[in-house]
Amino acid sequence: MQNQVSDNNSSHQQPNNSWIAELGRTIVLSVVLALGIRTFVAEARWIPSGSMEPTLHGSPNQWEADKIIVDKLGYKFSEPKRGDIVVFSPTKELQKEQYQDAFIKRVIALPGEKVELKSGKVYINGKPLPEQQYVTDGQRTVVDVCTSGQQPPFLSQPVTIPNDSYLVLGDNRNSSYDSRCWGVVPRENIIGRAVLRFWPLNQIGGIDKKELYNN
């Protein structure tokens, strides 16, 4: 029978390499899935500056900085809310200043709302915004920090937030280059919401323990 292999020839057969091919397919699939998750679902980032202190600790040394997970899927089904901490790509104004890396700030004002700064506080539609849960006592929200970029600063006078845009500020008002200075963030620039801190190990968990605002 022609299809039968004799015992005498069995020792000369090539070794079975199917496990190598299977390992290769597994590795390729894992890489594709990892890239897909990072592109469409979530990604890890670290905080490079102190603009979000005390909520998030930042440092130029990534091993000293907080590391977070950014949810990139949630905003496919809902809109950003006041109080959300968002990661976004540089706006056109920031690109003019040669910024290329993503920013992280907190959403303060929503589309259509009137915003102004008075006596060191944020006013939304004429009412002061309660920010004591994330802004340290004694810090004032003013435009004095805007020493670069457009002049006069964006929030040097009352503004109404355009459609599909958001006003964002850092929690560390004394040391944050944010919407006060350069303007609003278009919806399309928002990459996702910071939802989880996974470094340092003793602070693993949700970033905002409870919802700050109802809208």
Secondary structure, 3 states (H helix, E strand, C coil): CCCCCCHHHHCCCCCCCHHHHHHHHHHHHHHHHHHHHHHHCEEEEECCCCCCCCCCCCCCCCCCCCEEEEECCHHHCCCCCCCCEEEECCCHHHHHCCCCCCEEEEEEECCCCEEEEECCEEEECCEECCCCCCCCCCCCCCHHHCCCCCCCCHHHCCEECCCCEEEEECCCHHHCCCHHHHCCEEHHHEEEEEEEEEECHHHCEECCCCCCCCC
